[in-house]
């Protein structure tokens, strides 16, 4: 019973640390109770310790996942349950591997192994086809950006490392005190714990950047507030176009402006070859007739018919015998005297937009998809991070929805010349829950990592503007039909993180492998 209570305590502490309602500093002690439960089992003479440890870890991580991402259920019950159970399972496997290795090596090696393995697991969640990095530990500070200005060097993995090291310092100190009953141990532990928490915070306060920028562009962010369940796919593109123009028109001037509208706001599905006949194109022409210096960026659902088998890809869908099609979640960009430009979403939502490891799983599962919100379809992506050049010579990145959760992925836009980030999304699938609030707050992490200001347009959810230090400049409310305007700063410098990306997990991969090989090859005492 004691170990069960310890496992529950860890789950609750981690959940209560999470944005946007949580207190992030609880994450620095969140793993400690579970580490004690693991230590108790490791030192006990009970049988089936591995299985018992896995059960305790699963209980802890299930509580954490359930409290922080319960809102997935509002999109689809099956998808929400699957995501919560599966992610808890993966986290528990990491803890089980640590438990096995910790039996064979000293404390320092064991704790180093767990930290490195957890960071490697988080990196896996950013790169494999079952990607779900929502609970990567570095995200916990998304609402406390004054603590993490150094993310411009480390990305969110610096935060994950910070959390993990702090937990093990505290765990070791309490463990030594229990064993030796020496108050000096508590004093040394308290000092170490204070320093590991305090030094990064002091650094963060010292490196907070200057916020003045000589170059700005007035940016309009549209939030049409269309219900995706009852309106979006029952309203034609012509009606959407009228609604967006009515929303934007009062804010249009004769000055250079950037207008952004949400992900797949034009949802009927347009053949790329026939785009020139679409209401989406007419929408851009009507806006440009009101402001010839306008730059327009919005989301659209598109497809491409393919009749030549040599042109299909693994992501192509079969329409009928001899005919295939690519299905795109795209962004469209248009300015005066330039052709329409397209970007096709590259980071896809599991199940909704892709079928993970299709060649292996489809023979087993058929066409079952894990619907986490939206229209179930297998989308086609592009590899290159496109940026769109504004008519003032600067460039903007088109980031579509889920892509904004991926730090190193977003740096690709900046490396390609983006001076500002535009996030277009639809967060209405989850209702008025923590889902859309967390998604908004994660954008603040991208601003710090890249030192780029962000304009965000949500169908509903939170639209608004964020400066390069993560400061919220202006934002909308949920379930509000509104158009916002702000002079968005344009920046040019590249951060260390933009240049070198996720170097921390790359180092962790080698460290975890080295300790693993050492543990399995050494003779156990």
C-alpha positions in Angstrom: 0.0 0.0 0.0 2.9 2.4 0.8 4.3 2.0 -2.7 0.9 2.5 -4.3 0.5 5.8 -2.4 4.0 6.9 -3.5 3.1 6.1 -7.2 -0.2 8.0 -6.9 1.7 11.0 -5.3 4.1 11.2 -8.3 1.2 11.1 -10.8 -0.6 13.9 -8.9 2.5 16.0 -8.5 3.3 15.8 -12.2 -0.3 16.5 -13.2 -0.6 19.5 -10.8 2.6 21.0 -12.2 1.3 21.1 -15.8 0.1 24.2 -17.7 -2.1 26.0 -17.8 -3.6 25.6 -14.3 -0.6 23.9 -12.6 2.3 25.1 -10.6 5.4 24.2 -12.7 7.9 24.0 -9.7 6.1 20.9 -8.5 7.8 19.1 -11.5 11.1 19.4 -9.6 9.8 16.9 -7.0 7.3 15.0 -9.1 9.4 11.9 -9.7 10.7 11.5 -6.2 7.9 9.5 -4.7 8.0 7.0 -7.6 11.8 6.8 -7.3 11.3 5.8 -3.7 8.7 3.1 -4.6 11.2 1.7 -7.2 14.0 1.7 -4.6 11.8 -0.1 -2.1 11.0 -2.8 -4.6 14.6 -3.1 -5.8 15.9 -3.7 -2.2 13.1 -6.1 -1.2 13.1 -9.8 -1.4 9.7 -10.0 -3.0 9.2 -12.0 -6.2 8.1 -10.6 -9.5 9.5 -7.2 -8.6 9.7 -6.2 -12.3 6.0 -6.7 -12.8 5.1 -4.9 -9.6 7.3 -2.0 -10.5 5.7 -1.8 -13.9 2.3 -1.7 -12.3 3.3 1.1 -10.0 4.9 3.1 -12.8 1.8 2.6 -15.0 -0.5 3.8 -12.2 1.6 6.9 -11.7 1.9 7.8 -15.4 -1.8 7.0 -16.0 -2.8 9.6 -13.4 -0.5 12.2 -15.0 -1.7 11.5 -18.5 -5.3 11.3 -17.6 -5.5 14.6 -15.6 -3.4 16.6 -18.2 -4.8 15.2 -21.5 -8.3 14.1 -20.6 -9.6 16.6 -23.1 -8.7 14.3 -26.0 -11.9 12.4 -25.0 -14.0 15.3 -26.1 -12.8 14.9 -29.7 -13.3 11.1 -29.8 -13.6 8.7 -26.9 -11.6 5.9 -28.6 -8.7 8.2 -29.6 -8.5 9.8 -26.2 -8.5 6.5 -24.3 -5.9 5.1 -26.7 -3.5 8.0 -26.4 -3.7 8.1 -22.6 -3.2 4.3 -22.2 -0.5 4.0 -24.8 1.6 7.0 -23.6 1.3 5.7 -20.0 2.6 2.4 -21.2 5.6 3.8 -23.0 6.6 5.9 -20.0 6.2 2.8 -17.7 8.5 0.9 -20.0 11.2 3.5 -19.6 10.9 3.3 -15.9 11.0 -0.5 -16.0 14.2 -0.5 -18.0 15.7 1.9 -15.5 14.7 -0.5 -12.7 16.4 -3.4 -14.3 19.6 -1.5 -15.0 19.7 0.1 -11.5 20.0 -3.4 -10.0 23.4 -3.8 -11.8 25.1 -0.4 -11.4 25.9 2.2 -8.8 23.5 5.1 -8.0 25.2 7.7 -10.2 25.3 5.4 -13.2 21.7 4.4 -12.6 20.4 8.0 -12.2 22.4 9.1 -15.3 21.0 6.2 -17.2 17.4 7.1 -16.3 17.9 10.8 -17.3 19.5 9.9 -20.6 16.9 7.2 -21.3 14.0 9.6 -20.6 15.5 12.3 -22.8 15.9 9.7 -25.6 12.3 8.6 -25.1 11.2 12.3 -25.4 13.2 12.6 -28.6 11.6 9.4 -30.0 8.2 11.0 -29.3 9.2 13.9 -31.6 10.4 11.8 -34.5 8.5 8.5 -34.9 5.1 8.0 -36.5 3.3 7.5 -33.2 4.6 10.9 -32.1 2.9 12.5 -29.1 5.3 14.9 -27.4 2.6 16.8 -25.5 3.9 15.7 -22.1 7.6 16.2 -22.7 8.9 17.6 -19.5 10.4 20.8 -20.9 6.8 21.9 -21.9 5.9 22.2 -18.2 7.3 25.8 -18.1 5.2 27.1 -21.0 3.3 29.5 -18.6 6.4 30.6 -16.7 8.6 31.9 -19.5 10.6 34.1 -17.3 12.3 30.9 -15.9 13.4 29.6 -19.3 14.8 32.3 -21.5 17.9 30.0 -21.9 15.7 27.8 -24.1 17.2 29.8 -26.9 20.3 27.6 -26.3 18.8 24.3 -25.3 15.3 24.1 -26.5 12.7 22.3 -24.3 15.2 19.5 -23.6 17.1 21.8 -21.4 13.9 22.0 -19.3 13.5 18.3 -19.3 17.1 17.9 -18.1 16.6 20.5 -15.4 13.6 18.7 -14.0 15.2 15.3 -14.0 18.4 16.3 -12.4 16.5 18.2 -9.7 14.4 15.1 -8.9 17.5 12.9 -8.5 19.4 15.4 -6.3 16.4 15.5 -4.0 15.9 11.7 -4.1 19.5 11.0 -3.3 19.7 13.5 -0.4 16.5 12.2 1.3 17.7 8.6 0.7 21.1 9.3 2.3 19.4 11.0 5.3 17.1 8.1 5.9 20.1 5.7 5.8 22.4 7.8 8.0 20.2 10.2 10.0 22.7 13.0 9.6 21.2 16.5 9.5 24.2 17.8 7.5 23.1 15.6 4.6 19.8 17.5 4.5 21.6 20.8 4.6 23.9 19.8 1.7 21.0 18.5 -0.2 19.0 21.6 0.3 21.9 23.7 -0.9 22.4 21.6 -4.0 18.7 21.6 -4.7 18.5 25.4 -4.3 21.5 25.9 -6.6 20.2 23.6 -9.3 16.9 25.5 -9.2 18.3 29.0 -8.7 21.2 29.2 -11.1 19.1 28.6 -14.3 16.5 31.1 -13.1 19.1 33.8 -12.5 20.6 33.1 -15.9 17.2 33.4 -17.5 16.6 36.8 -15.9 20.0 38.0 -17.0 19.7 37.0 -20.7 16.2 38.2 -21.3 16.5 39.9 -24.7 15.8 43.5 -25.7 12.3 43.7 -27.1 12.6 46.7 -29.4 12.5 46.0 -33.2 12.8 48.6 -35.9 10.9 46.5 -38.3 7.2 45.5 -37.9 4.2 44.6 -40.0 0.7 45.3 -39.0 -0.8 41.8 -38.7 -4.5 40.8 -38.7 -5.4 37.6 -37.0 -8.9 36.3 -37.8 -10.9 34.0 -35.5 -14.1 33.1 -37.3 -15.4 30.9 -34.5 -16.9 28.2 -36.7 -18.1 25.1 -34.9 -16.2 22.2 -36.5 -18.9 19.7 -35.6 -22.0 21.6 -36.8 -20.9 24.4 -39.1 -17.4 23.9 -40.7 -18.2 21.0 -43.0 -21.8 22.2 -43.6 -20.9 25.7 -44.7 -19.6 26.1 -48.3 -16.5 28.0 -49.1 -18.4 30.9 -50.6 -20.1 31.5 -47.2 -16.8 31.2 -45.4 -15.2 33.7 -47.7 -18.0 36.3 -47.0 -17.6 35.7 -43.3 -13.9 36.2 -43.3 -14.1 39.4 -45.5 -16.7 40.9 -43.2 -14.5 40.1 -40.2 -11.3 41.6 -41.8 -12.7 44.6 -43.7 -12.9 47.1 -40.8 -9.2 46.6 -40.1 -7.9 46.9 -43.7 -5.8 49.9 -44.6 -3.7 51.1 -47.5 -0.5 50.1 -45.6 1.5 46.9 -45.8 -0.3 44.3 -43.7 -0.3 40.5 -43.1 -3.6 38.8 -42.7 -3.8 35.2 -41.4 -6.8 33.0 -41.2 -7.2 29.5 -39.5 -6.2 26.0 -40.6 -8.5 24.5 -43.3 -10.8 27.4 -43.0 -11.7 26.6 -46.6 -12.7 23.0 -46.0 -14.6 21.9 -49.1 -11.6 20.3 -50.7 -10.1 21.9 -53.8 -8.2 20.2 -56.6 -4.8 21.9 -56.8 -5.1 22.1 -60.6 -8.4 23.9 -60.3 -7.5 26.3 -57.5 -7.7 29.3 -59.9 -11.5 28.7 -60.1 -12.0 28.4 -56.3 -13.7 30.7 -53.8 -10.4 30.7 -51.9 -8.7 32.5 -54.9 -11.6 34.9 -55.2 -11.3 35.6 -51.5 -7.7 36.7 -52.0 -8.6 38.9 -55.0 -11.4 40.6 -53.1 -9.0 41.4 -50.2 -6.2 42.7 -52.4 -8.7 45.0 -54.2 -9.2 46.6 -50.8 -5.5 46.8 -49.9 -2.9 46.2 -52.7 -0.1 45.9 -50.1 -1.8 43.0 -48.3 -0.1 39.7 -47.6 -2.6 36.9 -47.1 -2.0 33.5 -45.4 -4.7 31.0 -44.6 -5.5 27.3 -44.4 -7.2 25.1 -46.9 -8.1 21.5 -47.7 -6.7 20.4 -51.0 -6.1 17.3 -53.1 -4.3 16.2 -56.2 -5.5 13.5 -58.6 -2.8 11.1 -59.9 -3.2 8.8 -62.9 0.5 7.9 -63.4 1.5 5.2 -61.0 5.1 6.4 -61.1 4.1 9.6 -59.4 2.4 8.1 -56.3 4.0 8.0 -52.9 3.5 5.8 -49.8 1.2 8.6 -48.6 -1.1 8.5 -51.7 -4.6 7.2 -51.3 -6.4 4.9 -53.8 -9.4 6.4 -55.4 -10.3 3.6 -57.7 -8.3 1.2 -59.9 -5.7 3.2 -61.8 -6.5 6.5 -60.0 -4.9 7.8 -56.8 -5.0 11.1 -55.0 -2.9 13.0 -52.5 -4.8 14.7 -49.7 -3.3 17.9 -48.3 -3.8 20.0 -45.2 -2.3 23.2 -46.7 -1.5 26.8 -46.3 -2.0 29.3 -49.1 0.0 32.6 -49.4 -0.8 35.4 -51.8 0.4 39.0 -52.4 0.0 41.4 -55.2 1.9 40.6 -58.5 3.0 37.2 -57.3 1.7 33.7 -57.8 -0.2 31.8 -55.2 2.2 29.7 -53.0 1.4 26.5 -51.1 2.8 24.7 -48.1 1.6 21.2 -47.2 1.5 20.3 -43.5 4.4 18.0 -42.6 3.9 17.0 -39.0 0.7 15.0 -38.9 -1.7 14.1 -36.1 -1.5 10.3 -35.4 -4.5 8.5 -37.0 -6.4 11.6 -38.1 -3.9 12.5 -40.8 -1.6 9.5 -41.1 -1.7 5.8 -40.6 1.5 5.0 -38.5 3.7 2.3 -40.0 1.1 1.4 -42.5 3.0 -1.4 -44.2 3.3 -3.3 -40.9 0.0 -2.4 -39.2 -2.5 -2.3 -42.1 -2.4 -6.1 -42.6 -3.3 -6.5 -38.9 -5.7 -3.6 -38.4 -7.3 -3.0 -41.8 -8.4 0.6 -42.2 -8.9 1.4 -38.5 -7.7 4.9 -37.7 -7.1 6.5 -34.3 -9.2 9.6 -34.5 -7.8 12.3 -32.3 -10.0 15.1 -33.7 -10.8 16.1 -37.3 -11.5 14.3 -40.5 -9.9 10.9 -40.7 -7.7 10.8 -43.8 -4.2 9.9 -44.8 -2.5 13.2 -45.6 0.5 13.8 -47.9 3.3 15.9 -46.6 6.3 17.9 -47.9 9.8 17.7 -46.6 11.0 21.3 -47.0 10.0 24.0 -44.5 8.6 26.6 -46.8 8.7 30.3 -45.9 6.7 33.0 -47.7 8.3 36.3 -48.7 6.2 39.4 -47.7 6.0 42.4 -49.9 8.3 44.3 -47.5 11.2 41.9 -48.1 10.8 39.9 -44.9 9.5 36.3 -44.6 6.9 34.5 -42.6 6.7 30.8 -41.6 3.4 28.9 -42.2 3.1 26.6 -39.2 -0.1 24.4 -39.3 -1.6 23.4 -35.9 0.2 20.4 -34.4 3.5 21.4 -36.0 3.9 24.1 -33.4 4.5 21.5 -30.7 7.9 20.5 -32.4 10.8 22.7 -31.4 13.6 21.5 -33.8 11.1 21.2 -36.6 10.1 24.9 -36.2 13.7 26.0 -36.3 13.8 24.7 -39.9 11.6 27.7 -40.9 13.9 30.1 -39.3 17.0 28.5 -40.9 15.1 29.1 -44.2 14.8 32.8 -43.5 11.6 33.3 -41.5 11.5 36.6 -39.6 8.2 35.8 -37.9 6.1 32.7 -37.2 2.5 32.4 -38.2 0.6 29.5 -36.6 -2.8 28.6 -38.1 -4.9 26.1 -36.2 -8.3 24.8 -35.3 -8.5 24.1 -31.5 -12.3 23.8 -31.3 -12.3 20.0 -31.4 -11.6 19.7 -27.6 -14.2 22.2 -26.4 -13.4 24.8 -23.7 -10.9 22.5 -21.9 -7.1 22.7 -21.1 -6.4 21.4 -24.6 -6.6 24.6 -26.5 -5.0 26.5 -23.6 -2.0 24.2 -23.5 -1.6 24.4 -27.3 -1.5 28.2 -27.1 1.0 28.2 -24.3 3.4 25.8 -26.2 3.7 28.4 -28.9 5.4 30.6 -26.3 8.2 28.0 -26.1 8.7 28.3 -29.9 9.1 32.1 -29.6 11.9 31.7 -27.0 13.7 28.9 -28.8 13.8 30.8 -32.1 13.5 34.4 -30.9 10.8 35.1 -33.3 7.5 36.8 -32.7 4.4 34.8 -33.4 1.0 35.6 -34.9 -1.6 32.9 -34.2 -5.0 32.4 -35.9 -7.3 29.8 -34.4 -10.7 28.9 -35.8 -11.6 29.1 -32.2 -9.4 28.6 -29.2 -6.9 31.4 -28.7 -5.7 33.7 -31.4 -3.2 36.5 -30.8 0.4 37.6 -30.8 3.5 36.6 -28.8 6.9 38.3 -28.7 10.2 36.6 -28.9 10.6 36.3 -25.1 7.3 34.4 -24.8 5.4 37.5 -23.7 1.8 37.6 -24.7 1.1 40.8 -26.6 -2.6 40.3 -27.3 -5.0 37.4 -27.4 -8.6 36.4 -27.9 -11.0 34.4 -25.8 -12.4 31.0 -26.5 -15.7 30.9 -28.4 -15.2 34.5 -29.6 -15.6 35.8 -33.2 -13.0 38.4 -33.6 -10.3 40.0 -35.7 -7.2 41.2 -33.9 -4.6 43.7 -35.1 -1.0 44.2 -33.9 2.3 45.5 -35.2 4.2 42.3 -35.2 7.9 42.6 -34.7 10.2 41.1 -37.3 13.6 39.7 -36.1 16.7 38.5 -38.0 19.2 37.0 -35.5 19.5 33.2 -35.2 19.7 31.5 -31.8 22.1 28.7 -30.8 19.2 26.3 -30.8 18.2 27.2 -34.3 21.7 26.4 -35.4 22.3 23.2 -33.5 18.8 21.9 -32.6 18.2 19.0 -30.2 21.9 18.4 -29.2 20.9 17.3 -25.7 19.0 14.1 -26.6 21.6 13.3 -29.2 24.2 13.2 -26.4 21.8 11.3 -24.2 21.3 8.6 -26.8 25.1 7.7 -26.6 25.1 8.0 -22.8 22.1 5.7 -22.4 23.6 3.1 -24.8 27.0 3.2 -23.1 25.6 2.7 -19.6 23.3 -0.1 -20.9 26.2 -1.9 -22.5 28.2 -1.5 -19.3 25.4 -2.8 -17.2 24.6 -5.9 -19.2 28.3 -6.9 -19.7 29.6 -6.4 -16.2 29.6 -9.2 -13.6 26.9 -8.6 -11.0 28.2 -8.5 -7.5 
